[in-house]
Amino acid sequence: MVVGLESWTLARPELFLAAVTALLLIYGVVRGEASTAFVAVSTSAALLVTAVLLFMPYREGTAFASLFIVDRLTTTMKALVLVGAAVTVLMSRAYFEQAKAWRFEYPLLVALATLGMMLMISANDLMALYVGLELQSLALYVVAAFQRDSIRSTEAGVKYFVLGSVASGMLLFGASLIYGFCGGTAFVEISKALIDGKGAEAGVIIGLVFVVAGLAFKVSAVPFHMWTPDVYEGAPTPVTALFAVAPKIAAMSLLVSVLMGPFKPLFAQWQQIIVAASVLSMALGAFAALRQQNIKRLMAYSSIGNVGYILLGLASGSEKGIQAVVFYLAIYLVMTLGVFATILLMKRRGVMVEGIGDLSGLARSHPMMAFALLLFMFSLAGIPPLAGFWGKLYIFMAAVEAKLYWPAVLGVLASVVASYYYLRIVKVMYFDEPAAEALDQPVFGVNRVVAFASAVLVAVFSLAPQPLSVVAAAAAKGLFP
């Protein structure tokens, strides 16, 4: 265990990513638009190298006067975020080139947002938490509106910015209350104050509610989900893919670290909040998506439902619950990237289409594409023995062990309802009459590779979930010494 300011090498991955991003920004400014392809590939490579640096060598401890912490959980979550961000950058090129919006600033903004996510995940102080959160958010506000010639994209960026600013204000207000009543912003100081009896004061509880509300916005949990459907539908599809994976994983990791770390003494209080958000998210995600015709909007409600399942694992407050959360997030990353890679392949006469009806008869014209999407939909629905089934099973088992019987039952029922709209896509692909004009044959490229690799990984995790479960167990163990 390394402690103190001198242990800045613990932040070597973050420092590397920041330095490379700065150098690529200078290169992009000097070379102009001619640098875009090089900057994009270099950014993706830098993100993947950063993921490798997390484990070479692997060390745990705190740095920068204990503002920054590294342990198994933070390292695992950072790896998921980095992989998700790197893949979405590579997935973006074809889309933005067709939209004539492919510029070198885009991959750099994604890299800066990813750097903010890494700082969020390793935050060990409320101020460090906020700095990381805002670095992520400011970059993502721009990325959401990156296709500035599109009214939908601009509207998505503005909605995300306005509602995100409100959430940041709520989080800051909660942090100020906690600081006032606990006498510090460091997680260690807050934990000590709560153990000493400060948790009985109403101001601390109110502050915690505001902090949780701010973080719930970032994971799009009900009732702070209102931005998600509009932003997912309006933002460029590669940006929607990014929003669906990396920021969600980072914010969920932060929520786990905050609640299971400094605020663990208030478990009885925050468990009620998390259970309520979980049940509402599962219910809304199941029922609101039933009538959706746009596949991106459907995936927005699907993500809200998935957040509900993940929050149920957190609400259990046990080691098995956190293990289930990490396992589910890894599976969710693979499934979601696969779905969005497939959506990016949906074109008719070279124009992107997003309607579920556009998939009619896909199994006849594009059998491999249809089979990959079938695999993702079955997995998202939790059909055994696919990977999504194991994720939900671990979540519900942890909830039952924690005696959260009714939330677990409601989660199972919500999963059954949600199966309808996942299976409807399969029905449209395999049983509906083919559309008058079939979708274009997908050319070989990054999106086809991502869709194929995701389908293979879903199959592997379905047949052999144990190795991933072991990694998730090691990540969760750090919270329960």
NORFENUR-V53256 format. One record per residue. N is the residue number from 1. PHI is phi in whole degrees, -180 to 180 (999 if undefined). BURIAL is b if it has 9 or more other ideal C-beta (glycine too) atoms within 8 Angstrom, else e. D_CENTER is the distance of its C-alpha to the mean C-alpha in whole Angstrom. Layout:
BEGIN
N_PHI_BURIAL_D_CENTER, N_PHI_BURIAL_D_CENTER
END
This chain:
BEGIN
1_999_e_29, 2_-109_b_29, 3_-131_e_30, 4_114_e_31, 5_-65_e_30, 6_-70_e_32, 7_-91_b_29, 8_-61_b_27, 9_-64_e_27, 10_-61_b_24, 11_-96_b_22, 12_-57_e_23, 13_-60_b_20, 14_-65_b_19, 15_-64_b_23, 16_-61_b_23, 17_-63_b_20, 18_-63_b_21, 19_-66_e_25, 20_-64_b_24, 21_-61_b_22, 22_-63_e_25, 23_-65_e_27, 24_-67_b_25, 25_-64_b_26, 26_-62_e_29, 27_-61_b_30, 28_-64_b_28, 29_-65_e_30, 30_-70_e_33, 31_-86_b_33, 32_76_e_32, 33_-65_e_30, 34_-66_e_32, 35_-90_b_29, 36_-58_b_26, 37_-62_e_26, 38_-64_b_27, 39_-63_b_24, 40_-64_b_21, 41_-65_b_22, 42_-65_b_23, 43_-65_b_19, 44_-61_b_18, 45_-63_b_20, 46_-64_b_20, 47_-64_b_16, 48_-71_b_17, 49_-64_b_20, 50_-60_b_18, 51_-62_b_16, 52_-67_e_20, 53_-63_b_21, 54_-60_b_19, 55_-111_e_21, 56_-129_e_25, 57_-84_e_26, 58_-87_e_24, 59_-139_e_25, 60_-117_b_24, 61_152_b_25, 62_-122_b_25, 63_-142_b_26, 64_53_b_27, 65_56_e_29, 66_66_b_26, 67_-80_b_23, 68_-129_b_21, 69_-129_b_21, 70_-127_b_20, 71_-149_e_20, 72_-60_b_18, 73_-65_b_15, 74_-63_b_14, 75_-65_b_15, 76_-64_b_13, 77_-67_b_10, 78_-62_b_11, 79_-61_b_12, 80_-62_b_9, 81_-62_b_8, 82_-65_b_11, 83_-63_b_11, 84_-60_b_9, 85_-67_b_10, 86_-62_b_13, 87_-67_b_13, 88_-67_b_12, 89_-63_b_15, 90_-66_b_17, 91_-70_b_17, 92_-82_b_17, 93_-58_b_21, 94_-59_b_23, 95_-62_b_21, 96_-72_b_22, 97_-65_e_25, 98_-66_e_26, 99_-83_b_25, 100_56_e_27, 101_-131_b_25, 102_-83_b_24, 103_-129_e_24, 104_-67_b_24, 105_-66_e_22, 106_-61_b_19, 107_-62_b_18, 108_-70_b_19, 109_-64_b_17, 110_-64_b_14, 111_-64_b_15, 112_-66_b_16, 113_-62_b_12, 114_-66_b_11, 115_-60_b_14, 116_-62_b_13, 117_-63_b_10, 118_-65_b_13, 119_-68_b_15, 120_-59_b_13, 121_-63_b_12, 122_-93_b_16, 123_-63_b_17, 124_-125_b_20, 125_-158_b_22, 126_-62_b_21, 127_-72_b_22, 128_-64_b_20, 129_-57_b_17, 130_-69_b_18, 131_-61_b_19, 132_-63_b_15, 133_-62_b_14, 134_-73_b_16, 135_-61_b_16, 136_-64_b_12, 137_-65_b_13, 138_-62_b_17, 139_-68_b_15, 140_-71_b_13, 141_-58_b_16, 142_-69_b_18, 143_-63_b_16, 144_-62_b_15, 145_-103_b_19, 146_-65_b_20, 147_-84_b_22, 148_-69_e_24, 149_-80_e_27, 150_-100_b_25, 151_-63_e_25, 152_-62_b_22, 153_-66_b_20, 154_-64_b_22, 155_-62_b_22, 156_-62_b_18, 157_-63_b_18, 158_-67_b_21, 159_-61_b_19, 160_-64_b_16, 161_-66_b_18, 162_-64_e_20, 163_-70_b_18, 164_-65_b_16, 165_-66_e_19, 166_-63_b_20, 167_-63_b_17, 168_-64_b_18, 169_-64_e_22, 170_-63_b_21, 171_-64_b_19, 172_-65_b_22, 173_-63_b_25, 174_-63_b_23, 175_-63_b_23, 176_-67_b_27, 177_-66_b_28, 178_-63_b_27, 179_-61_b_28, 180_-64_e_32, 181_-89_b_32, 182_-98_b_31, 183_81_e_32, 184_-172_e_29, 185_-109_b_26, 186_-69_b_25, 187_-60_b_24, 188_-65_b_27, 189_-66_b_29, 190_-64_b_27, 191_-60_b_27, 192_-63_e_31, 193_-64_b_32, 194_-69_b_30, 195_-64_e_32, 196_-78_e_35, 197_113_e_35, 198_-69_b_33, 199_-64_b_31, 200_-77_e_33, 201_-82_e_33, 202_-62_e_32, 203_-61_b_31, 204_-68_b_28, 205_-63_b_27, 206_-64_b_27, 207_-60_b_25, 208_-63_b_22, 209_-60_b_22, 210_-68_b_21, 211_-64_b_19, 212_-63_b_17, 213_-63_b_17, 214_-62_b_16, 215_-75_b_12, 216_-64_b_12, 217_-62_b_12, 218_-68_b_9, 219_-96_b_7, 220_55_b_10, 221_-91_b_12, 222_-64_b_16, 223_-97_e_18, 224_-110_b_15, 225_-101_b_14, 226_-58_e_17, 227_-79_b_15, 228_-64_b_12, 229_-60_b_15, 230_-68_b_17, 231_-71_b_15, 232_-61_b_13, 233_-74_b_17, 234_-83_b_18, 235_-68_b_16, 236_-54_b_17, 237_-55_b_15, 238_-63_b_14, 239_-69_b_12, 240_-60_b_11, 241_-60_b_9, 242_-63_b_8, 243_-59_b_7, 244_-72_b_5, 245_-117_b_3, 246_-61_b_4, 247_-62_b_4, 248_-67_b_2, 249_-65_b_3, 250_-63_b_6, 251_-67_b_7, 252_-68_b_7, 253_-61_b_9, 254_-64_b_11, 255_-62_b_12, 256_-64_b_13, 257_-64_b_15, 258_-70_b_17, 259_-75_b_18, 260_-89_b_19, 261_-101_b_21, 262_-63_b_23, 263_-100_b_23, 264_-60_b_23, 265_-62_e_27, 266_-101_b_26, 267_-54_b_24, 268_-61_e_26, 269_-78_b_26, 270_-78_b_22, 271_-60_b_22, 272_-62_e_23, 273_-65_b_21, 274_-67_b_18, 275_-62_b_20, 276_-62_e_21, 277_-63_b_17, 278_-65_b_16, 279_-63_b_19, 280_-65_b_19, 281_-67_b_15, 282_-62_b_16, 283_-68_b_20, 284_-65_b_18, 285_-61_b_16, 286_-78_b_19, 287_-87_e_22, 288_-71_b_20, 289_-86_b_19, 290_-61_b_23, 291_-105_e_24, 292_-73_b_22, 293_-110_e_23, 294_-94_b_21, 295_-69_b_18, 296_-69_b_15, 297_-67_b_16, 298_-61_b_16, 299_-67_b_13, 300_-65_b_12, 301_-69_b_14, 302_-61_b_13, 303_-66_b_9, 304_-63_b_11, 305_-62_b_13, 306_-64_b_10, 307_-61_b_9, 308_-60_b_13, 309_-64_b_14, 310_-64_b_11, 311_-64_b_13, 312_-64_b_16, 313_-64_b_16, 314_-65_b_15, 315_-64_b_18, 316_-66_b_20, 317_67_b_21, 318_-111_b_22, 319_-63_b_21, 320_-65_b_21, 321_-65_b_18, 322_-69_b_16, 323_-60_b_17, 324_-64_b_15, 325_-62_b_12, 326_-63_b_12, 327_-60_b_13, 328_-64_b_11, 329_-63_b_8, 330_-65_b_10, 331_-65_b_11, 332_-61_b_8, 333_-58_b_7, 334_-66_b_11, 335_-61_b_12, 336_-69_b_10, 337_-60_b_11, 338_-64_b_14, 339_-62_b_14, 340_-72_b_14, 341_-63_b_16, 342_-68_b_18, 343_-60_b_18, 344_-68_b_19, 345_-87_b_22, 346_-80_b_23, 347_-137_b_26, 348_-130_b_30, 349_55_e_32, 350_81_e_30, 351_-106_e_28, 352_-64_b_24, 353_-123_b_24, 354_-130_b_22, 355_-79_e_24, 356_-64_b_24, 357_-63_e_27, 358_-69_b_27, 359_-88_b_26, 360_-54_b_30, 361_66_b_31, 362_-60_b_29, 363_-63_b_30, 364_-84_e_33, 365_-89_b_32, 366_-138_b_29, 367_-61_e_29, 368_-69_e_27, 369_-63_b_24, 370_-65_b_25, 371_-66_b_25, 372_-62_b_21, 373_-66_b_20, 374_-59_b_22, 375_-61_b_20, 376_-67_b_17, 377_-67_b_18, 378_-63_b_20, 379_-67_b_17, 380_-63_b_15, 381_-74_b_18, 382_83_b_19, 383_-75_b_22, 384_-70_e_24, 385_-102_e_24, 386_-69_b_21, 387_-58_b_17, 388_-61_b_16, 389_-62_b_19, 390_-64_b_19, 391_-60_b_15, 392_-68_b_17, 393_-61_e_20, 394_-63_b_19, 395_-62_b_17, 396_-68_b_20, 397_-64_b_23, 398_-65_b_21, 399_-65_b_22, 400_-66_b_25, 401_-62_b_26, 402_-87_b_25, 403_66_e_28, 404_-92_b_25, 405_-67_e_27, 406_-65_e_26, 407_-59_b_23, 408_-66_b_22, 409_-63_e_25, 410_-63_b_23, 411_-64_b_20, 412_-64_b_22, 413_-64_e_24, 414_-63_b_21, 415_-65_b_20, 416_-66_e_23, 417_-62_b_23, 418_-63_b_20, 419_-58_b_21, 420_-59_e_24, 421_-78_b_22, 422_-70_b_20, 423_-72_b_24, 424_-62_b_25, 425_-64_b_23, 426_-64_b_25, 427_-62_b_28, 428_-62_b_28, 429_-70_b_28, 430_-102_b_30, 431_-121_e_33, 432_-77_b_33, 433_-65_e_35, 434_-58_b_34, 435_-63_b_34, 436_-55_e_37, 437_-127_e_35, 438_-69_b_33, 439_-66_b_29, 440_-61_e_30, 441_-69_e_30, 442_-67_b_27, 443_-79_e_28, 444_-69_e_27, 445_-173_e_24, 446_-60_b_21, 447_-65_b_19, 448_-66_b_22, 449_-64_e_21, 450_-64_b_17, 451_-61_b_18, 452_-65_b_21, 453_-63_e_19, 454_-65_b_16, 455_-63_b_19, 456_-64_e_21, 457_-66_b_18, 458_-60_b_17, 459_-64_b_21, 460_-64_e_21, 461_-66_b_19, 462_-69_b_21, 463_-82_e_24, 464_-139_e_23, 465_-75_b_21, 466_-61_e_23, 467_-58_e_22, 468_-66_b_18, 469_-64_b_19, 470_-65_e_21, 471_-62_b_18, 472_-64_b_16, 473_-65_b_20, 474_-65_b_20, 475_-66_b_17, 476_-74_b_18, 477_-61_b_22, 478_-61_b_21, 479_-82_b_21, 480_-130_e_24, 481_-65_e_27
END
